[in-house]
Amino acid sequence: MSLTFAGSLGDGGGRALAEALRLNTALMSLNLGFNHLFVGAGPALAESVHLNTTLTSLNLHRNCLGDGGGPWQRHCASTPS
């Protein structure tokens, strides 16, 4: 199952979505490109993706999550699945 969210989640919406991802057992692909996600949403998303065993694809294209994706993204990318 895949989901594309087109809108303006912002940091609050990003954190709320991160909380839902912790419970996810069906969603395999999530596109959050162009959703006005900023550094405030990064840590919650990273932790949720790290804990989620179902999600295999996450698109965060064109959000403002910090230079180089921010330290949270580097941590998430370096954590073995």
C-alpha positions, -999 to +999 in steps of 0.1 A: +000+000+000+013+035-008+002+070+001+010+104-013+002+134+008+001+167-010-004+196+013+013+216+040+018+193+069+043+216+087+062+204+117+031+197+138+015+176+111+048+158+105+051+149+142+015+136+142+021+116+111+053+102+127+032+090+157+009+072+133+038+056+115+048+039+147+015+019+145+017+012+108+015-024+096+003-019+060+019+012+045+050+004+024+056+036+005+050+072+017+055+103-004+057+135+018+074+157-008+066+194-008+049+194+026+066+222+044+083+199+068+111+216+088+138+206+113+112+203+140+096+173+124+129+155+116+136+137+149+101+123+152+100+111+116+135+095+119+126+076+151+093+064+136+110+052+104+137+035+124+111+016+145+088+009+115+094-025+099+068-022+071+077+011+054+103+005+027+101+039+008+099+074+021+101+105-001+109+137+017+119+157-014+117+195-013+112+199+024+134+221+047+148+195+070+182+212+074+215+212+056+224+178+043+191+164+057+201+172+093+219+150+118+186+130+124+185+119+088+222+108+088+215+087+119+184+071+103+204+063+071+233+048+090+211+026+112+209-010+098+174-023+090 
